[in-house]
């Protein structure tokens, strides 16, 4: 959403690496060493941001999520290399649908060169609940 060029330039001048995590829905403005796109269905990411991404983090909400994301993402990467794709269970659904872990595991085993399994540790630790 914001122009981060001045900030990222200053960080680069100090020799610091710059990592951006974004939903990818707005043009990126800045100098980044690593870009993580964690897309949301509510406001889909721009194709140009997906193509710049070093990794994608996809939230798996149910048994249809992975295929829906793949159907959306795969046309974007027909002429660009596919970044690392991390599959992460939606935390609230995880408490009710333990099979999400099995769904992710199966996807990783079926497509080991496409997917990796991940977890949102900040959700497990309840970090968001500590914020006022």
Backbone torsions as a table, in degrees:
resi	resn	phi	psi	omega
1	UNK	NA	-34.4	-173.1
2	UNK	-106.3	153.1	173.1
3	UNK	-79.5	110.8	-176.7
4	UNK	-101.7	13.9	-175.3
5	UNK	-60.2	-48.2	-178.9
6	UNK	-63.3	-44.8	-180.0
7	UNK	-63.2	-49.4	-177.4
8	UNK	-68.2	-33.0	176.2
9	UNK	-64.5	-42.4	178.9
10	UNK	-64.1	-40.7	178.0
11	UNK	-64.8	-41.2	178.6
12	UNK	-63.6	-39.2	178.3
13	UNK	-61.7	-29.2	178.1
14	UNK	-85.8	0.9	178.7
15	UNK	79.0	19.4	-177.9
16	UNK	-94.6	136.8	174.3
17	UNK	-73.7	149.1	-176.6
18	UNK	-121.4	120.5	179.1
19	UNK	-115.6	130.7	177.7
20	UNK	-116.1	130.9	169.1
21	UNK	-113.7	127.4	-171.8
22	UNK	-147.6	158.0	171.4
23	UNK	-77.4	-16.2	175.1
24	UNK	80.4	13.0	-174.4
25	UNK	-82.7	-10.3	-177.9
26	UNK	-127.1	154.2	178.9
27	UNK	-56.6	139.0	179.3
28	UNK	-84.9	133.7	-179.9
29	UNK	-130.6	106.9	-179.4
30	UNK	152.3	-178.3	-179.1
31	UNK	-115.5	111.1	-172.2
32	UNK	-120.9	139.2	175.8
33	UNK	-86.2	-28.7	-177.0
34	UNK	-147.6	133.6	179.7
35	UNK	-125.1	125.7	173.6
36	UNK	-109.4	125.1	175.7
37	UNK	-108.4	122.9	175.9
38	UNK	-115.5	86.3	-171.1
39	UNK	-69.5	153.6	177.5
40	UNK	-126.5	142.1	179.8
41	UNK	-67.6	-28.6	-176.9
42	UNK	-63.4	-36.4	179.8
43	UNK	-143.0	93.2	-171.0
44	UNK	-64.4	150.8	-179.4
45	UNK	-73.9	154.6	175.1
46	UNK	-75.0	142.2	179.2
47	UNK	-57.0	-39.2	-178.9
48	UNK	-62.9	-33.5	178.4
49	UNK	-74.4	-37.8	176.1
50	UNK	-61.8	-40.4	-178.4
51	UNK	-70.8	-21.9	177.0
52	UNK	-87.3	-13.3	-172.6
53	UNK	-68.7	138.9	171.6
54	UNK	-84.8	-26.3	177.3
55	UNK	-153.9	155.6	174.8
56	UNK	-119.7	142.6	173.6
57	UNK	-118.3	113.0	-178.2
58	UNK	-106.0	129.7	177.0
59	UNK	-86.0	125.4	179.9
60	UNK	-99.0	112.8	-176.5
61	UNK	-96.5	-30.7	-178.8
62	UNK	-159.5	-174.0	-174.7
63	UNK	-68.4	-12.4	179.7
64	UNK	-98.2	-12.1	-172.6
65	UNK	-58.1	-48.4	-174.3
66	UNK	-62.0	-46.0	-179.5
67	UNK	-65.8	-39.6	178.4
68	UNK	-62.1	-44.4	178.7
69	UNK	-64.4	-43.0	-179.7
70	UNK	-61.6	-42.5	178.7
71	UNK	-61.1	-36.6	178.4
72	UNK	-74.4	-43.0	-171.6
73	UNK	-81.7	-38.0	-170.8
74	UNK	-57.5	-38.7	177.5
75	UNK	-62.9	-26.8	-179.2
76	UNK	-68.7	-27.0	-173.2
77	UNK	-107.4	20.7	178.5
78	UNK	-65.2	-31.2	180.0
79	UNK	-119.5	12.4	178.1
80	UNK	-129.7	149.2	178.1
81	UNK	-64.8	143.3	179.0
82	UNK	-76.3	126.8	177.0
83	UNK	-76.3	172.1	172.0
84	UNK	-59.6	136.0	178.2
85	UNK	-119.0	114.2	178.6
86	UNK	-96.4	129.0	176.1
87	UNK	-101.2	125.0	-177.2
88	UNK	-127.8	131.0	179.7
89	UNK	-68.2	140.3	173.5
90	UNK	-67.1	124.3	-167.8
91	UNK	-64.6	-46.5	-178.7
92	UNK	-63.5	-38.2	177.9
93	UNK	-69.7	-30.3	-178.3
94	UNK	-59.8	-37.4	-179.2
95	UNK	-67.0	-22.9	-179.1
96	UNK	-107.1	-21.2	-174.4
97	UNK	-131.0	77.0	-179.5
98	UNK	-59.4	-20.2	-178.3
99	UNK	-67.8	-9.9	176.4
100	UNK	-59.1	-38.4	178.7
101	UNK	-64.3	-38.6	177.4
102	UNK	-67.6	-37.7	178.1
103	UNK	-62.8	-44.7	178.7
104	UNK	-65.2	-45.4	-179.7
105	UNK	-58.6	-44.3	179.5
106	UNK	-63.1	-42.7	179.4
107	UNK	-61.6	-41.9	179.6
108	UNK	-66.4	-42.0	179.6
109	UNK	-68.4	-37.2	179.8
110	UNK	-74.0	-29.2	-177.4
111	UNK	-135.9	65.9	-174.9
112	UNK	-64.3	-23.6	178.6
113	UNK	-86.3	-8.2	-177.9
114	UNK	-103.2	-44.0	-170.2
115	UNK	-118.6	153.5	171.6
116	UNK	-130.7	151.1	179.2
117	UNK	-94.5	137.7	178.8
118	UNK	-140.5	177.1	179.4
119	UNK	-146.8	148.9	177.8
120	UNK	-93.4	92.0	-176.0
121	UNK	-61.2	-32.9	-179.5
122	UNK	-62.0	-27.3	177.1
123	UNK	-73.1	-43.1	-180.0
124	UNK	-63.7	-40.9	179.8
125	UNK	-75.9	-13.6	179.5
126	UNK	73.0	28.8	-177.4
127	UNK	-57.1	-42.1	-177.9
128	UNK	-62.9	-31.9	-179.2
129	UNK	-70.6	-20.2	-179.7
130	UNK	-81.6	-16.5	-179.7
131	UNK	-78.1	139.3	176.9
132	UNK	-78.5	NA	NA
